[in-house]
Amino acid sequence: MNKRTESNAALGAAQTLERQGQLPQAEQAYRQIVTADPNSHAAWHALGLLAFNAGNVQLALQCLEAAIAVNGKVALYHRNIGEMYRRAGQLEKAAS
């Protein structure tokens, strides 16, 4: 199994944990993915959403910024980070 296949399998397992409501385990799985593969923009994004939903806006923004740094072509990442900035009261950043 190559690195990309392993990363995709780990991402799928983390998403399953999240769907099952096992959020601490999902967070740990996403953290393991980004540690092993810092270019996993999908894992950065998912980790950011988990952090945001848990009320950790600063971590959420850091994770979304990392996802965008890896792959800035995913419109959803930009939409979500804009919404996070808006909810955090950082309207100037939200508009950019």
Secondary structure, 3 states (H helix, E strand, C coil): CCHHHHHHHHHHHHHHHHHCCCHHHHHHHHHHHHHHCCCCHHHHHHHHHHHHHCCCHHHHHHHHHHHHHHCCCCHHHHHHHHHHHHHCCCHHHHHC
